[in-house]
Amino acid sequence: MTPPYYIDEELEPLPILATRMIEGRQLQFALLPDRPGFRLSFTDRYPALLGEITGLDTPTPTLTATENLHRPWALNTGAAVALHDIATFTWHHRVRLLDEAE
């Protein structure tokens, strides 16, 4: 079985390892192929792209909100903490999550 993918004309399909609600917004955490991190995209907002969180193999991951429309929300303390926590948990369990998706 293939991992689920978020289909959006603007976004390259990547394996989705988590879909979570954060402060009333549903986000998908898509595994980046070339570095330890996730692309973050909304399932219920336009534009869908929020940005990415990288450096998940370090003690201080970096959240980059690339979409100006969503940046104030993403950098809000509550949302930022939740994004970091979910991304870190998902990163540490990525092998099991990918195996379960097959």
MIBA-307578 format. One record per residue: chain; x, y, z of N, C-alpha, C, O in turn. Coordinates in Angstrom, 3 decimals. Atoms other than C-alpha are relative to their C-alpha. Layout:
BEGIN
{chain = A n_east = X n_north = Y n_up = Z ca_east = X ca_north = Y ca_up = Z c_east = X c_north = Y c_up = Z o_east = X o_north = Y o_up = Z}
...
This chain:
BEGIN
{chain = A n_east = 0.850 n_north = -1.186 n_up = 0.000 ca_east = 0.000 ca_north = 0.000 ca_up = 0.000 c_east = 0.892 c_north = 1.245 c_up = 0.000 o_east = 1.883 o_north = 1.292 o_up = 0.729}
{chain = A n_east = -0.760 n_north = -1.241 n_up = 0.104 ca_east = 1.321 ca_north = 3.463 ca_up = -0.890 c_east = -0.441 c_north = 0.967 c_up = 1.085 o_east = -1.628 o_north = 1.034 o_up = 1.404}
{chain = A n_east = 0.406 n_north = -1.003 n_up = -0.991 ca_east = 1.432 ca_north = 6.203 ca_up = 1.774 c_east = -0.973 c_north = 0.994 c_up = -0.614 o_east = -0.929 o_north = 1.235 o_up = -1.821}
{chain = A n_east = 0.924 n_north = -0.994 n_up = 0.546 ca_east = -1.345 ca_north = 8.774 ca_up = 1.429 c_east = 0.753 c_north = 1.229 c_up = -0.475 o_east = 1.795 o_north = 1.580 o_up = 0.079}
{chain = A n_east = -0.629 n_north = -1.206 n_up = 0.528 ca_east = -0.479 ca_north = 11.849 ca_up = -0.578 c_east = -1.024 c_north = 1.113 c_up = -0.051 o_east = -2.204 o_north = 0.874 o_up = -0.307}
{chain = A n_east = 0.830 n_north = -1.179 n_up = 0.160 ca_east = -1.880 ca_north = 15.347 ca_up = -0.546 c_east = 0.130 c_north = 0.420 c_up = -1.450 o_east = 1.240 o_north = 0.651 o_up = -1.929}
{chain = A n_east = -0.018 n_north = -0.371 n_up = 1.412 ca_east = -2.839 ca_north = 16.241 ca_up = -4.108 c_east = -0.333 c_north = 1.487 c_up = -0.109 o_east = -1.417 o_north = 1.925 o_up = 0.276}
{chain = A n_east = 0.184 n_north = -1.427 n_up = 0.214 ca_east = -2.423 ca_north = 19.906 ca_up = -4.950 c_east = 0.868 c_north = 0.366 c_up = -1.189 o_east = 2.046 o_north = 0.009 o_up = -1.233}
{chain = A n_east = -0.747 n_north = -0.330 n_up = 1.206 ca_east = -1.373 ca_north = 21.306 ca_up = -8.303 c_east = 1.282 c_north = 0.761 c_up = 0.302 o_east = 2.245 o_north = 0.672 o_up = -0.460}
{chain = A n_east = -1.156 n_north = -0.824 n_up = -0.319 ca_east = 1.092 ca_north = 23.631 ca_up = -6.590 c_east = 1.073 c_north = -0.739 c_up = 0.798 o_east = 2.213 o_north = -0.279 o_up = 0.860}
{chain = A n_east = -0.922 n_north = 0.685 n_up = -0.889 ca_east = 2.750 ca_north = 21.094 ca_up = -4.303 c_east = 0.405 c_north = -1.358 c_up = -0.567 o_east = -0.427 o_north = -2.113 o_up = -1.070}
{chain = A n_east = -0.499 n_north = 1.308 n_up = 0.404 ca_east = 4.943 ca_north = 18.138 ca_up = -5.182 c_east = -0.563 c_north = -1.053 c_up = 0.956 o_east = -0.553 o_north = -0.849 o_up = 2.170}
{chain = A n_east = 0.506 n_north = 1.050 n_up = -0.897 ca_east = 3.385 ca_north = 14.918 ca_up = -3.858 c_east = 1.137 c_north = -0.600 c_up = 0.831 o_east = 2.151 o_north = -1.037 o_up = 0.287}
{chain = A n_east = -0.955 n_north = 0.586 n_up = -0.935 ca_east = 5.299 ca_north = 13.719 ca_up = -0.796 c_east = -0.761 c_north = -0.908 c_up = 0.958 o_east = -1.960 o_north = -0.716 o_up = 1.159}
{chain = A n_east = 0.683 n_north = 0.872 n_up = -0.965 ca_east = 4.522 ca_north = 10.957 ca_up = 1.721 c_east = -0.481 c_north = 0.802 c_up = 1.217 o_east = 0.288 o_north = 1.533 o_up = 1.841}
{chain = A n_east = 0.606 n_north = -0.669 n_up = -1.163 ca_east = 2.173 ca_north = 12.273 ca_up = 4.414 c_east = 0.125 c_north = -0.952 c_up = 1.189 o_east = -0.401 o_north = -2.065 o_up = 1.154}
{chain = A n_east = -0.164 n_north = 0.849 n_up = -1.176 ca_east = 3.153 ca_north = 10.905 ca_up = 7.821 c_east = -0.934 c_north = 0.369 c_up = 1.144 o_east = -1.130 o_north = -0.422 o_up = 2.067}
{chain = A n_east = 0.928 n_north = -0.405 n_up = -1.055 ca_east = 0.715 ca_north = 12.872 ca_up = 9.966 c_east = -0.956 c_north = 1.054 c_up = -0.533 o_east = -0.591 o_north = 1.895 o_up = -1.355}
{chain = A n_east = 1.004 n_north = -1.033 n_up = 0.241 ca_east = -2.470 ca_north = 14.894 ca_up = 9.678 c_east = -0.588 c_north = 0.331 c_up = 1.367 o_east = -1.133 o_north = -0.546 o_up = 2.037}
{chain = A n_east = 0.425 n_north = -0.395 n_up = -1.345 ca_east = -3.375 ca_north = 16.865 ca_up = 12.800 c_east = -0.735 c_north = 1.337 c_up = -0.026 o_east = -0.502 o_north = 2.186 o_up = -0.886}
{chain = A n_east = 0.677 n_north = -1.279 n_up = -0.214 ca_east = -5.681 ca_north = 19.636 ca_up = 13.961 c_east = 0.812 c_north = 0.816 c_up = 0.999 o_east = 1.168 o_north = 0.332 o_up = 2.074}
{chain = A n_east = -0.692 n_north = -0.927 n_up = -0.888 ca_east = -3.893 ca_north = 22.612 ca_up = 15.482 c_east = -0.791 c_north = 1.299 c_up = -0.004 o_east = -0.893 o_north = 1.980 o_up = -1.025}
{chain = A n_east = 0.785 n_north = -1.230 n_up = -0.155 ca_east = -6.017 ca_north = 25.465 ca_up = 16.775 c_east = -1.048 c_north = 0.146 c_up = -1.098 o_east = -1.193 o_north = 1.218 o_up = -1.686}
{chain = A n_east = 1.096 n_north = -0.033 n_up = 0.956 ca_east = -8.881 ca_north = 24.581 ca_up = 14.450 c_east = 0.405 c_north = -0.072 c_up = -1.462 o_east = -0.440 o_north = 0.106 o_up = -2.339}
{chain = A n_east = -0.482 n_north = 0.108 n_up = 1.380 ca_east = -6.739 ca_north = 24.149 ca_up = 11.326 c_east = 0.624 c_north = -1.374 c_up = -0.198 o_east = 1.417 o_north = -1.832 o_up = 0.624}
{chain = A n_east = -0.537 n_north = 1.332 n_up = 0.264 ca_east = -5.940 ca_north = 20.799 ca_up = 9.774 c_east = 1.249 c_north = 0.089 c_up = -0.877 o_east = 1.232 o_north = 0.674 o_up = -1.960}
{chain = A n_east = -1.289 n_north = -0.035 n_up = 0.701 ca_east = -2.323 ca_north = 20.327 ca_up = 8.697 c_east = 0.499 c_north = -1.398 c_up = -0.290 o_east = 0.229 o_north = -2.350 o_up = 0.442}
{chain = A n_east = -0.671 n_north = 1.242 n_up = 0.360 ca_east = -0.410 ca_north = 17.597 ca_up = 6.947 c_east = 1.504 c_north = 0.207 c_up = 0.105 o_east = 2.034 o_north = 1.258 o_up = -0.255}
{chain = A n_east = -1.443 n_north = 0.017 n_up = -0.154 ca_east = 3.208 ca_north = 16.758 ca_up = 7.706 c_east = 0.552 c_north = -0.964 c_up = -1.040 o_east = 0.463 o_north = -2.181 o_up = -0.876}
{chain = A n_east = -0.504 n_north = 0.802 n_up = 1.122 ca_east = 4.836 ca_north = 15.538 ca_up = 4.475 c_east = 1.523 c_north = -0.101 c_up = 0.098 o_east = 2.220 o_north = 0.905 o_up = 0.228}
{chain = A n_east = -1.426 n_north = 0.269 n_up = -0.150 ca_east = 8.277 ca_north = 13.947 ca_up = 4.659 c_east = 0.802 c_north = 0.614 c_up = -1.139 o_east = 0.543 o_north = 0.340 o_up = -2.310}
{chain = A n_east = -0.895 n_north = -0.593 n_up = 1.001 ca_east = 10.946 ca_north = 15.986 ca_up = 2.871 c_east = 1.020 c_north = -1.052 c_up = -0.436 o_east = 1.565 o_north = -1.764 o_up = 0.408}
{chain = A n_east = -0.879 n_north = 1.072 n_up = 0.473 ca_east = 13.109 ca_north = 13.754 ca_up = 0.666 c_east = 1.487 c_north = 0.252 c_up = 0.218 o_east = 2.269 o_north = -0.699 o_up = 0.224}
{chain = A n_east = -1.424 n_north = -0.313 n_up = 0.016 ca_east = 16.429 ca_north = 15.564 ca_up = 1.046 c_east = 0.562 c_north = 0.555 c_up = 1.306 o_east = 1.740 o_north = 0.909 o_up = 1.366}
{chain = A n_east = -0.481 n_north = -0.510 n_up = -1.284 ca_east = 16.655 ca_north = 16.709 ca_up = 4.676 c_east = -0.963 c_north = -0.419 c_up = 1.114 o_east = -2.121 o_north = -0.740 o_up = 0.842}
{chain = A n_east = 0.838 n_north = 0.446 n_up = -1.113 ca_east = 15.323 ca_north = 15.844 ca_up = 8.148 c_east = -1.074 c_north = 1.024 c_up = 0.351 o_east = -0.858 o_north = 1.923 o_up = 1.165}
{chain = A n_east = 1.075 n_north = -0.937 n_up = -0.271 ca_east = 12.026 ca_north = 17.650 ca_up = 8.144 c_east = -1.272 c_north = -0.341 c_up = -0.742 o_east = -1.371 o_north = -1.366 o_up = -1.418}
{chain = A n_east = 1.312 n_north = 0.168 n_up = 0.609 ca_east = 8.471 ca_north = 18.027 ca_up = 6.936 c_east = -0.436 c_north = 1.271 c_up = -0.710 o_east = -0.168 o_north = 2.381 o_up = -0.251}
{chain = A n_east = 0.742 n_north = -1.106 n_up = 0.602 ca_east = 6.617 ca_north = 20.225 ca_up = 4.498 c_east = -1.318 c_north = 0.058 c_up = 0.752 o_east = -1.929 o_north = -0.977 o_up = 1.019}
{chain = A n_east = 1.250 n_north = -0.202 n_up = -0.728 ca_east = 3.613 ca_north = 21.674 ca_up = 6.316 c_east = -1.015 c_north = 0.629 c_up = -0.941 o_east = -0.768 o_north = 1.680 o_up = -1.532}
{chain = A n_east = 1.039 n_north = -0.554 n_up = 0.872 ca_east = 0.410 ca_north = 22.198 ca_up = 4.375 c_east = -1.372 c_north = -0.212 c_up = 0.622 o_east = -1.618 o_north = -1.192 o_up = 1.326}
{chain = A n_east = 1.371 n_north = 0.059 n_up = -0.492 ca_east = -3.202 ca_north = 22.860 ca_up = 5.211 c_east = -0.852 c_north = -0.850 c_up = -0.929 o_east = -0.624 o_north = -0.896 o_up = -2.138}
{chain = A n_east = 0.978 n_north = 0.718 n_up = 0.821 ca_east = -6.010 ca_north = 20.625 ca_up = 4.043 c_east = -1.272 c_north = 0.818 c_up = -0.170 o_east = -2.117 o_north = 0.495 o_up = -1.005}
{chain = A n_east = 1.244 n_north = -0.756 n_up = -0.025 ca_east = -8.659 ca_north = 23.257 ca_up = 4.688 c_east = 0.193 c_north = 1.499 c_up = -0.225 o_east = -0.703 o_north = 2.286 o_up = 0.084}
{chain = A n_east = -0.287 n_north = -1.427 n_up = 0.223 ca_east = -7.035 ca_north = 26.587 ca_up = 3.713 c_east = 0.640 c_north = 0.177 c_up = -1.367 o_east = 1.228 o_north = -0.747 o_up = -1.929}
{chain = A n_east = -0.703 n_north = -0.355 n_up = 1.227 ca_east = -5.824 ca_north = 28.327 ca_up = 0.604 c_east = 0.727 c_north = 1.306 c_up = 0.249 o_east = 0.139 o_north = 2.225 o_up = 0.819}
{chain = A n_east = -0.816 n_north = 1.042 n_up = 0.611 ca_east = -3.055 ca_north = 28.708 ca_up = -0.153 c_east = 0.328 c_north = -1.106 c_up = 1.002 o_east = 0.408 o_north = -0.870 o_up = 2.207}
{chain = A n_east = -0.190 n_north = 1.163 n_up = -0.859 ca_east = -2.349 ca_north = 25.236 ca_up = 1.186 c_east = 1.348 c_north = -0.012 c_up = 0.702 o_east = 1.443 o_north = -0.482 o_up = 1.836}
{chain = A n_east = -1.336 n_north = 0.083 n_up = -0.575 ca_east = 1.365 ca_north = 25.640 ca_up = 1.827 c_east = 0.148 c_north = 0.939 c_up = 1.199 o_east = -0.165 o_north = 2.126 o_up = 1.115}
{chain = A n_east = -0.366 n_north = -0.805 n_up = -1.157 ca_east = 2.357 ca_north = 26.836 ca_up = 5.290 c_east = 1.504 c_north = 0.259 c_up = -0.025 o_east = 1.946 o_north = 1.396 o_up = 0.139}
{chain = A n_east = -1.457 n_north = -0.112 n_up = 0.006 ca_east = 6.095 ca_north = 26.160 ca_up = 5.056 c_east = 0.616 c_north = -1.342 c_up = 0.307 o_east = 0.156 o_north = -2.377 o_up = -0.174}
{chain = A n_east = -0.650 n_north = 1.256 n_up = -0.356 ca_east = 8.416 ca_north = 23.586 ca_up = 6.532 c_east = 0.651 c_north = 0.119 c_up = 1.368 o_east = 0.920 o_north = 1.210 o_up = 1.871}
{chain = A n_east = -0.760 n_north = 0.086 n_up = -1.232 ca_east = 10.064 ca_north = 22.464 ca_up = 9.702 c_east = 1.154 c_north = -0.954 c_up = -0.274 o_east = 0.940 o_north = -2.096 o_up = -0.679}
{chain = A n_east = -1.194 n_north = 0.772 n_up = 0.315 ca_east = 13.632 ca_north = 21.210 ca_up = 9.336 c_east = 0.908 c_north = -0.066 c_up = 1.229 o_east = 0.641 o_north = 0.551 o_up = 2.260}
{chain = A n_east = -0.928 n_north = 0.154 n_up = -1.117 ca_east = 16.537 ca_north = 20.230 ca_up = 11.538 c_east = -0.546 c_north = -0.885 c_up = 1.094 o_east = -0.192 o_north = -0.726 o_up = 2.263}
{chain = A n_east = 0.606 n_north = 0.867 n_up = -1.010 ca_east = 14.520 ca_north = 17.541 ca_up = 13.271 c_east = 0.983 c_north = -1.011 c_up = 0.584 o_east = 0.648 o_north = -1.735 o_up = 1.520}
{chain = A n_east = -1.052 n_north = 0.839 n_up = -0.553 ca_east = 17.742 ca_north = 15.642 ca_up = 13.869 c_east = 0.906 c_north = 0.800 c_up = 0.941 o_east = 1.963 o_north = 0.320 o_up = 1.351}
{chain = A n_east = -0.758 n_north = -0.859 n_up = -0.915 ca_east = 18.986 ca_north = 18.521 ca_up = 16.062 c_east = -0.879 c_north = 0.356 c_up = 1.198 o_east = -2.090 o_north = 0.137 o_up = 1.164}
{chain = A n_east = 0.802 n_north = -0.412 n_up = -1.161 ca_east = 17.898 ca_north = 19.828 ca_up = 19.465 c_east = -0.900 c_north = 1.209 c_up = -0.275 o_east = -1.848 o_north = 1.449 o_up = 0.472}
{chain = A n_east = 0.785 n_north = -1.213 n_up = 0.265 ca_east = 16.499 ca_north = 23.014 ca_up = 17.860 c_east = -0.481 c_north = 0.032 c_up = -1.454 o_east = 0.144 o_north = 0.672 o_up = -2.299}
{chain = A n_east = 0.556 n_north = -0.055 n_up = 1.353 ca_east = 14.343 ca_north = 22.408 ca_up = 14.758 c_east = -0.399 c_north = 1.426 c_up = -0.369 o_east = -0.667 o_north = 2.261 o_up = 0.495}
{chain = A n_east = 0.326 n_north = -1.331 n_up = 0.510 ca_east = 13.586 ca_north = 25.419 ca_up = 12.569 c_east = -1.334 c_north = -0.035 c_up = -0.730 o_east = -1.520 o_north = -0.806 o_up = -1.671}
{chain = A n_east = 1.286 n_north = -0.174 n_up = 0.664 ca_east = 10.045 ca_north = 26.398 ca_up = 11.617 c_east = 0.108 c_north = 1.187 c_up = -0.941 o_east = 0.426 o_north = 2.298 o_up = -0.517}
{chain = A n_east = -0.024 n_north = -1.066 n_up = 0.993 ca_east = 9.909 ca_north = 28.411 ca_up = 8.396 c_east = -1.387 c_north = 0.104 c_up = -0.615 o_east = -1.821 o_north = -0.791 o_up = -1.340}
{chain = A n_east = 1.319 n_north = -0.249 n_up = 0.583 ca_east = 6.520 ca_north = 29.843 ca_up = 7.483 c_east = 0.214 c_north = 0.808 c_up = -1.269 o_east = 0.439 o_north = 2.016 o_up = -1.209}
{chain = A n_east = -0.322 n_north = -0.662 n_up = 1.262 ca_east = 6.988 ca_north = 30.649 ca_up = 3.802 c_east = -1.177 c_north = 0.762 c_up = -0.592 o_east = -0.987 o_north = 1.651 o_up = -1.423}
{chain = A n_east = 1.185 n_north = -0.663 n_up = 0.536 ca_east = 3.435 ca_north = 31.741 ca_up = 3.088 c_east = -0.367 c_north = 1.183 c_up = 0.897 o_east = -0.742 o_north = 0.993 o_up = 2.054}
{chain = A n_east = 0.261 n_north = -1.213 n_up = -0.783 ca_east = 2.913 ca_north = 35.351 ca_up = 4.237 c_east = -1.374 c_north = 0.011 c_up = 0.652 o_east = -1.519 o_north = 0.484 o_up = 1.780}
{chain = A n_east = 1.363 n_north = -0.003 n_up = -0.526 ca_east = -0.824 ca_north = 34.854 ca_up = 4.725 c_east = -0.106 c_north = -0.801 c_up = 1.300 o_east = -0.873 o_north = -0.439 o_up = 2.191}
{chain = A n_east = 0.081 n_north = 0.885 n_up = -1.166 ca_east = -0.244 ca_north = 32.085 ca_up = 7.299 c_east = 1.073 c_north = 0.258 c_up = 1.054 o_east = 1.014 o_north = -0.312 o_up = 2.143}
{chain = A n_east = -1.135 n_north = -0.212 n_up = -0.911 ca_east = 2.937 ca_north = 33.398 ca_up = 8.960 c_east = -0.430 c_north = 0.462 c_up = 1.398 o_east = 0.052 o_north = -0.112 o_up = 2.374}
{chain = A n_east = 0.363 n_north = -0.427 n_up = -1.358 ca_east = 1.265 ca_north = 35.291 ca_up = 11.873 c_east = -0.593 c_north = -1.146 c_up = 0.833 o_east = -0.295 o_north = -1.271 o_up = 2.021}
{chain = A n_east = 0.578 n_north = 1.134 n_up = -0.727 ca_east = -0.734 ca_north = 32.187 ca_up = 12.812 c_east = 1.086 c_north = -1.001 c_up = 0.400 o_east = 1.120 o_north = -1.459 o_up = 1.542}
{chain = A n_east = -1.020 n_north = 1.023 n_up = -0.248 ca_east = 2.254 ca_north = 29.824 ca_up = 12.523 c_east = 0.990 c_north = 0.417 c_up = 1.072 o_east = 1.488 o_north = -0.429 o_up = 1.815}
{chain = A n_east = -0.991 n_north = -0.466 n_up = -0.962 ca_east = 4.524 ca_north = 31.985 ca_up = 14.649 c_east = -0.622 c_north = 0.349 c_up = 1.354 o_east = 0.080 o_north = 0.704 o_up = 2.300}
{chain = A n_east = 0.707 n_north = -0.126 n_up = -1.271 ca_east = 1.863 ca_north = 32.352 ca_up = 17.349 c_east = 0.548 c_north = -1.078 c_up = 0.928 o_east = 0.753 o_north = -2.216 o_up = 0.507}
{chain = A n_east = -0.651 n_north = 0.917 n_up = -0.939 ca_east = 3.298 ca_north = 30.710 ca_up = 20.467 c_east = -0.666 c_north = -1.366 c_up = 0.063 o_east = 0.019 o_north = -2.387 o_up = 0.002}
{chain = A n_east = 0.710 n_north = 1.280 n_up = -0.111 ca_east = 0.598 ca_north = 28.028 ca_up = 20.762 c_east = 0.147 c_north = -0.853 c_up = -1.236 o_east = 0.420 o_north = -2.049 o_up = -1.132}
{chain = A n_east = -0.121 n_north = 0.746 n_up = 1.248 ca_east = 0.691 ca_north = 27.021 ca_up = 17.101 c_east = 1.435 c_north = -0.454 c_up = -0.220 o_east = 1.668 o_north = -1.590 o_up = -0.633}
{chain = A n_east = -1.413 n_north = 0.342 n_up = 0.209 ca_east = 4.496 ca_north = 27.092 ca_up = 16.942 c_east = 0.417 c_north = -1.171 c_up = 0.886 o_east = 1.109 o_north = -2.078 o_up = 0.425}
{chain = A n_east = -0.333 n_north = 1.096 n_up = -0.917 ca_east = 4.834 ca_north = 24.836 ca_up = 20.002 c_east = -0.630 c_north = -1.298 c_up = -0.487 o_east = 0.026 o_north = -2.339 o_up = -0.502}
{chain = A n_east = 0.683 n_north = 1.201 n_up = 0.483 ca_east = 2.254 ca_north = 22.393 ca_up = 18.634 c_east = 0.660 c_north = -0.532 c_up = -1.270 o_east = 0.850 o_north = -1.742 o_up = -1.400}
{chain = A n_east = -0.668 n_north = 0.435 n_up = 1.231 ca_east = 3.931 ca_north = 22.300 ca_up = 15.201 c_east = 1.320 c_north = -0.690 c_up = 0.311 o_east = 1.615 o_north = -1.747 o_up = -0.245}
{chain = A n_east = -1.277 n_north = 0.607 n_up = -0.394 ca_east = 7.323 ca_north = 21.596 ca_up = 16.793 c_east = -0.214 c_north = -1.357 c_up = 0.672 o_east = 0.478 o_north = -2.324 o_up = 0.351}
{chain = A n_east = 0.234 n_north = 1.250 n_up = -0.736 ca_east = 5.924 ca_north = 18.914 ca_up = 19.126 c_east = -0.456 c_north = -1.119 c_up = -0.928 o_east = 0.055 o_north = -2.236 o_up = -0.851}
{chain = A n_east = 0.510 n_north = 1.023 n_up = 0.913 ca_east = 4.009 ca_north = 17.063 ca_up = 16.419 c_east = 1.079 c_north = -0.421 c_up = -0.989 o_east = 1.242 o_north = -1.610 o_up = -1.265}
{chain = A n_east = -1.064 n_north = 0.324 n_up = 0.957 ca_east = 6.885 ca_north = 17.284 ca_up = 13.942 c_east = 1.081 c_north = -0.854 c_up = 0.656 o_east = 1.549 o_north = -1.822 o_up = 0.057}
{chain = A n_east = -1.037 n_north = 0.762 n_up = -0.694 ca_east = 9.404 ca_north = 16.010 ca_up = 16.507 c_east = -0.466 c_north = -1.424 c_up = 0.277 o_east = 0.277 o_north = -2.376 o_up = 0.038}
{chain = A n_east = 0.546 n_north = 1.334 n_up = -0.265 ca_east = 7.181 ca_north = 13.098 ca_up = 17.546 c_east = -0.071 c_north = -0.816 c_up = -1.288 o_east = 0.354 o_north = -1.971 o_up = -1.323}
{chain = A n_east = 0.159 n_north = 0.703 n_up = 1.276 ca_east = 6.417 ca_north = 12.178 ca_up = 13.938 c_east = 1.363 c_north = -0.368 c_up = -0.579 o_east = 1.529 o_north = -1.466 o_up = -1.110}
{chain = A n_east = -1.341 n_north = 0.287 n_up = 0.508 ca_east = 10.090 ca_north = 12.417 ca_up = 12.944 c_east = 0.600 c_north = -1.223 c_up = 0.709 o_east = 1.189 o_north = -2.090 o_up = 0.062}
{chain = A n_east = -0.591 n_north = 1.104 n_up = -0.752 ca_east = 11.133 ca_north = 10.024 ca_up = 15.712 c_east = -0.704 c_north = -1.330 c_up = -0.273 o_east = -0.137 o_north = -2.393 o_up = -0.017}
{chain = A n_east = 0.760 n_north = 1.223 n_up = 0.305 ca_east = 8.457 ca_north = 7.519 ca_up = 14.625 c_east = -0.172 c_north = -0.216 c_up = -1.495 o_east = -0.997 o_north = -1.035 o_up = -1.901}
{chain = A n_east = 0.203 n_north = 0.033 n_up = 1.449 ca_east = 8.839 ca_north = 7.985 ca_up = 10.848 c_east = 0.193 c_north = -1.382 c_up = -0.604 o_east = -0.541 o_north = -1.748 o_up = -1.521}
{chain = A n_east = -0.241 n_north = 1.332 n_up = 0.576 ca_east = 10.227 ca_north = 4.498 ca_up = 10.145 c_east = -1.220 c_north = -0.883 c_up = 0.216 o_east = -1.679 o_north = -1.547 o_up = -0.714}
{chain = A n_east = 1.191 n_north = 0.798 n_up = -0.293 ca_east = 7.289 ca_north = 2.804 ca_up = 11.871 c_east = -1.200 c_north = 0.494 c_up = -0.813 o_east = -1.961 o_north = -0.316 o_up = -1.343}
{chain = A n_east = 1.127 n_north = -0.555 n_up = 0.753 ca_east = 4.791 ca_north = 5.161 ca_up = 10.203 c_east = 0.088 c_north = -0.362 c_up = -1.478 o_east = -0.924 o_north = -0.699 o_up = -2.092}
{chain = A n_east = -0.166 n_north = 0.386 n_up = 1.408 ca_east = 6.232 ca_north = 4.478 ca_up = 6.747 c_east = -0.252 c_north = -1.493 c_up = -0.188 o_east = -0.868 o_north = -1.897 o_up = -1.174}
{chain = A n_east = 0.241 n_north = 1.443 n_up = 0.082 ca_east = 6.216 ca_north = 0.715 ca_up = 7.423 c_east = -1.489 c_north = -0.319 c_up = 0.091 o_east = -1.980 o_north = -1.185 o_up = -0.633}
{chain = A n_east = 1.444 n_north = 0.227 n_up = -0.152 ca_east = 2.568 ca_north = 0.855 ca_up = 8.540 c_east = -0.773 c_north = 0.399 c_up = -1.245 o_east = -1.828 o_north = -0.167 o_up = -1.530}
{chain = A n_east = 0.691 n_north = -0.480 n_up = 1.198 ca_east = 1.613 ca_north = 2.692 ca_up = 5.362 c_east = 0.174 c_north = -0.961 c_up = -1.176 o_east = -0.582 o_north = -0.893 o_up = -2.145}
{chain = A n_east = -0.234 n_north = 0.943 n_up = 1.117 ca_east = 2.995 ca_north = -0.092 ca_up = 3.143 c_east = -0.950 c_north = -1.156 c_up = 0.047 o_east = -0.893 o_north = -2.037 o_up = -0.811}
